[in-house]
Amino acid sequence: MNALPEAMTVSVLNGVHDVTTEQRPVPVPGPGEVLVRVLAVGTCGSDVHYYEHGRIGDFVVQRPLVLGHEPSGVVVANGPGATLHEPGTRVSLEPGVPCSRCAQCRRGRYNLCPDMRFFGTPPIDGAFCEYVVLREEFVYPVPDALSDEAAGLLEPLSVGVWACRKARVGPGSRVLVTGAGPIGLVAAQTARAFGATEVVVTDVNAKRLRLAAELGATATVDVGTTSLADSGFEPDVLLECSGVPSATGEAVRRVGRAGRVVLIGMGGDEIPLPLAHVQGFELEVTGTFRYANTWPDAIALAASREVDLDRLVTHRFGLGEVEQALTVSGRDDSVIKAVVLPDA
């Protein structure tokens, strides 16, 4: 294997609407860590939010920050004691490393660890760069059936897997997915893979709804022209992926008795809920935060093509074009997922 370079190119968010590239030392893997050369990184709505606002809730960009938390790559070096992955192994990276000591971690809910170190979340740098280090147990080999881009998008797929688990989607489930963005599209495919017999997807973007249908949705509703109430569909599961408060309230009203509502999209700190319907129908309403122990299932779903991740990729950019990647959705309504390719 060729000798590693001493420096690498990094895309840095310096502040609101301020992205530059710079040279930084290639990181050195510590005990139990691996060094990964990044091959592809998906862009996420949270990356865009940091670019536009400099913060998400209590997480504030106070110093230059590397964004990007949907990476794939190839292992190039092992730190002391790291033995799980041979150099040359293609991998997907789970971008959050918990403390493994707190009460949430000990109970298996490591996604709720208060000391989580998550890529691209202040003050932790992410993967819009050429090399990253990560604890070896959060690095997963991927089969040749997965492209580099799909291997990166196992991260948003994990959101869909976690949400379907929380909603207890299974054979015979009738599922409503609100929002046909990347998360909605993977949630809908995951619901079908979990056995749902009906999966209805809503949005106001006709192109996204056509893709949802091509990817397995049994029906779609353009809520810009058709009321969801007029659809006649009564789901027992709602996967709310739009983050639009008005859409959330309307969708909750459609859920049948003893149904489950999983709130995935983030459109604001507070949303109104139709409490009389929630109480009268004894709905279970829960939030969802990232994921835990999802990568093996996500790899299996993507490798078997039960979930098609490559169809989500519509735009590609290099490291010097991260700002364009973060703003392209505002210029082009055909965007589903923009991917950054450090080697481009």
N, C-alpha and C positions, 0 to 999 in steps of 0.2 A: 504494500500500500504506500502511496506517495506520502512524503512528509507533510505534516499539517502546516498551513501558513501561520504566521504570528499575528496577523491582523485580519479583520473582516469588515465588511460593509454592513451598516446598521441603519435602519430607518427610524428616526426619532421624532416623537411629538414633543415639541418645545412648549407649546401652549395652544390656545384656541386658534384653529386655522393656520397652524405653523408646523409644517413637517419638513425635515431636512434629512440628508444622509450624512453619515460621518464614519470614520474608521475607529474601531475599538479592538482591543486585544481579543484573540480567540479565547473563550473561557477554558479553564482547566477543570476536568471532572474531579470531584472530591471523592471521599470514601463512599462506595455504594452507588456512584453516579456513572452515567455514560455521557459521552460527547456525541451529539447528533448533528450531521450536516443537513440543514433544512432543505427540503425539495419543493414543498408546496405549503401554503398557508391560506386558509379561507378568511375572508373578511366577514365581520359580524356587525350587527346593529349596535352592539356596545362599543366597538371600535369607532364607529361613526359618531356615536354620542360623545365619546371622549374628545374626538376631533372638533365637534361642533360646540361643545359646552365646557370641556375641561373637567368634567366631573360626572359621576353617577351616584346620587345619594351622598353617602358619607365618604366615598372614594374620590379624592380630589387630586388632580395632577399638579403636584407642587414642585417637581423637577422634571427634566427631560425623561420621557418614558417611551420604551419600545412597546408598541401594541402587537396584537396578533396572538390568538390562542387556539387556532385550529390547524396545527402543524402535522406534517408527515416528514420523514427524512430517512437517513441511513446512518447506522451507528458507525463511528469512525475511531473511537477510542473508549477504553474502560478505565474508570478510576480504581483506586485501591479497593480490593475486595469485591468488585463488581464482576459477576460471572454469568449472568443470565443471557447476555446477548453477545454474539461474536461480531467483531467488526465486519462490515459489509452487509449486515442484516437490515432489510427495509422494515421500517417501523412506523406506527402511529403513536402519537404522544398524548397521554391524558394530562392536561395542562395544569392541574391543581395538585399540590402536595400538602397533605394535612400533617398535623403534628404527631399523630398516632398515639397520643398520650391522654388527651382530654376525655371527658365523659362521652361526648358525641362519637368520637373515634372508637372508643372501647365498645360502644353499643352498635357499631357498624354503620353509623350515620356520618361517615367522614366528610360528606359534602357540607355538613353543618358545622364543621370544625371552625371555631372562632379565630384560629391562628392559621387558616389556610393560606398558602402562598400560591396565588393563581396567576398564570401568565397574563401580562397585559393589564393587570389591575393594580393601581398605585399601591405601594411603590415597587411592585415586582415587574421587571421587564419581561416582554413577551417574545414572539418568534418572527417578527419582521426583520430578520437578520440571516446571516449565513450559517451560524452555529449556535446551538443551545446545549446546556447541560440539564439533566433531569435524573432523579432517582430511578434506578433501573426497574423497580417494580411498577412504575407508571409508564413504562415503555413497552409496546406490544408489537411483536412481529406480525406482519401482514402477508397474506398469500399473494402469489403472482397474479391472481385473478383481480386484484384491486389495483387501480391506477394510483399514482402518487397523489393526485388531487382527491380521489375518493378516500384514500387513507387519512388525509387531513380532515375530511368532512365526517369522519366517524365521530368527531366531537359534537356537531349539531345532531347527528343521528342518535347519540347517547342521550340528548335531551328528550328526543321522541321516545326512546326506549324507557327512560325513567318515568315520563309522563304516563305512558300506557301501563306501566306497572302500578303506578299510584292509582290509576283509574280502574285497575283490575279488568282491563280489556281482555276478552277471551272469546272462544267460539260462540257465535250467535249475537255478539254485542252489536248494538246500533249506535254509531259514533258520529257526532257532529264536530267538525274541525272548523273553527272560525279563523280565517286568515290563511292565504295560500302563498305566504313567503317561504323561505327555506325551512323554517321550523314546522310550519303547517304542512308542507309537502312531505317532510320526513315523518311527521306524526301520523299523517294519513296512511302512508305506506306501511308504517310499523303496525298501525291498528289492523290493517288487512292481514299482515303477516302473523299477528297474534290471534287471528281467527274471526275478526269482526265480519259480519255478513253484509252490513250496510255502512258505508262511510260517505257522508255528505260534507263537501268542502264549500265554504263561502268566501267571497272576496268581492272587490269592485273592479279588479283587473281581469279583463277577459282572457288575456294571454296566459296569465297564471292559472286561471280556471281550466283552460284547455289542457295545460300541462298536468294539472291535478287529475283530470279525467284520463289522460294517457298513462298516468302512473298508477291507476287503479281505483280512483274514487268512483263509487257507484253512481253518484250524482253530484252536480255542482249548482250553486245558487249565486247569481250576481246580485248582491244585496244593494247595489246602486240602482237597480231597476225593479227588483222583486222583493217584497217583504218576506222575511224568513217565516213569519207566521202563516203566509199564504202557501208555503211549501208543503204543509201537512205532515212534515217529518217530526216525529217525537223520539228523540234519542234517549238512550239510557246512560250515555256518556257524552260529556262536552269537554273537548280539548280546546281551550281558548288560547289562540296563538296570535291574535291581532293586536292586543293591547289597547284597543279602542273602547273607551268606556261605554258608549252607546251600543256598540255591537255586543259587548259582554252582557249587558242587561237584557237585551232582546234574546240572546242565545240561551241564557239561563232560564228564561220563561218557557222555552221550548222543551226543557228536560223533563222526562216523565217521572213518575213516582219512584222514590228510593233510588234516584239516579245519582251519578257522580259527576262533579264539576272539578276540573283541574285547570287552574289559572297559570298559564305559561308566559304569555306575552306581557311585556312591561310597558305600559303607556302613561303611567303616572303613579303618584304615591297613593292616591285614593280613587276608588270607583264606587258608584252606587250599585247596590244589589237589590233585586226585588225580594225583600225579606219575607213577605207574605207567601210567595211561591216557594222559597227555600224551606220555610217552616211547614207549610201546608203539605208539601210533597216529600218532606223529610229528605232533602237533598244533602249529600255530603259535598262540601266545598273546601278545597285545599289549594294551597300554593305549591309550587315546585321550585326547587333551587338546584340548578346544575344536575348532578347525577352521582351515583356511587355503584361500583362494581358492574358497569354496563358494557365495557369494551369487548369482552368475549362475545356477548350476544350481538353487539353492533357489527363486529367483524363477520360473524356468521351470516347475518342478514344481508350485508352488503356483498359478501363473496358469493352468496347463492343467488344474487340479483333479486331477491325478494324486495329489497330496497335498492333503487337505482340512484346512486349518488352522482354519477357522471352527468346525468341529465340536468342537474341543478347548476352546473358551471356554465356561465354565459359570457364571462369576461375574464381576461388574464392580463396581469401587469407585472413589471419587474420591480426590484427593490427601489429603484429611483423613481417609481411611479405610484408609490403608495398613496399619495394625496389624491391622484386620479382614481385609484381604486376605492377610496373612501367617499368620493363625491359623485361617482358615475351614476348611482341610482337616482340622483336629482336631475340628471340630464337625459336619461334613457329609461323608459318604462319597461323595456324588455329585460332589464337586469333581474336575475334571480340570485346568483352568487358570483361575486368577483373573487378571484384567487390571485395571490401574489406568488410568483415563481422566482426565488432568489437567483437561480442560475440564468434567468432570461436576460 
